[in-house]
Amino acid sequence: MPPHTITTRNTPLSDYVRAFREREGLSHNRLAAACRDPETGERILVQWLINLINDRLTDKAPEMWRLRALAAGMTAAETSTTDPGIRYRQHLDAVKKLAAIQWLDLGDVIDMTTSDGSVITITVPPDLPESARQLIRERAEALATRLADDLSGMD
């Protein structure tokens, strides 16, 4: 299994959506067009999406309908054989957590991208010494590798 890439970010939701768009090869317009809240029917405008990706939404966290729309759009736009309902819930959980981290300043975030393009995100308290932060990174990477190996053995 190829190594994971690890980055520390202050804008995890922006980074998550940007990485998804790039990984799936989507234009801003195409992703925004897929982003419709399944509960209200409201749609995300392309300019709002661009502002999110470029971290220009600093005044307040996105409303819940926007997070649901992002999750739905990501689910509709991605190429995957996993059940869409499961993928939607995974994306929704991720965007809710990442929005809370980005706008509530819950600490540093470590994104680990696995070889299959999955992103594992963990928060790290900002007051930890660097040696402890590195230990968390190493253990998270080992866990991610182990889980990926366990899941691939189930196929």
Order of alpha helices (4+ residues) and beta strands (2+ residues): beta-alpha-alpha-alpha-alpha-alpha-beta-beta-alpha
